[in-house]
Amino acid sequence: RAALKAVKALGLEIAGVDLMTGENGPLILEVNSSPGFEGIEAATGLNVARMILRHVQLSARRSAGRRKLTSGRKRKKSPIARST
């Protein structure tokens, strides 16, 4: 939870967070916006780079879908922007 809070506070979608256990819970040592994957991949056996690529692809598709939905709508003219 602490790592997710730190990443969210920095406005990142993907990050590496170095944690240490403290007397009162986890301590955040560092948040990396461009993390390395070697250690986590070796420890978990997961292909983290592939997982991140999938996340980026899905985010791009969702974003493109939202643009398509809103691009067909007619916008109301602002009463401030009326020509005289």
Secondary structure, DSSP 4 states (H G I P E B T S, - for coil): -HHHHHHHHTT-SS-EEEEEEETTEEEEEEEESS---HHHHHHH---HHHHHHHHHHHHHHHHHHHHHHHHTSPPPPPGGG---
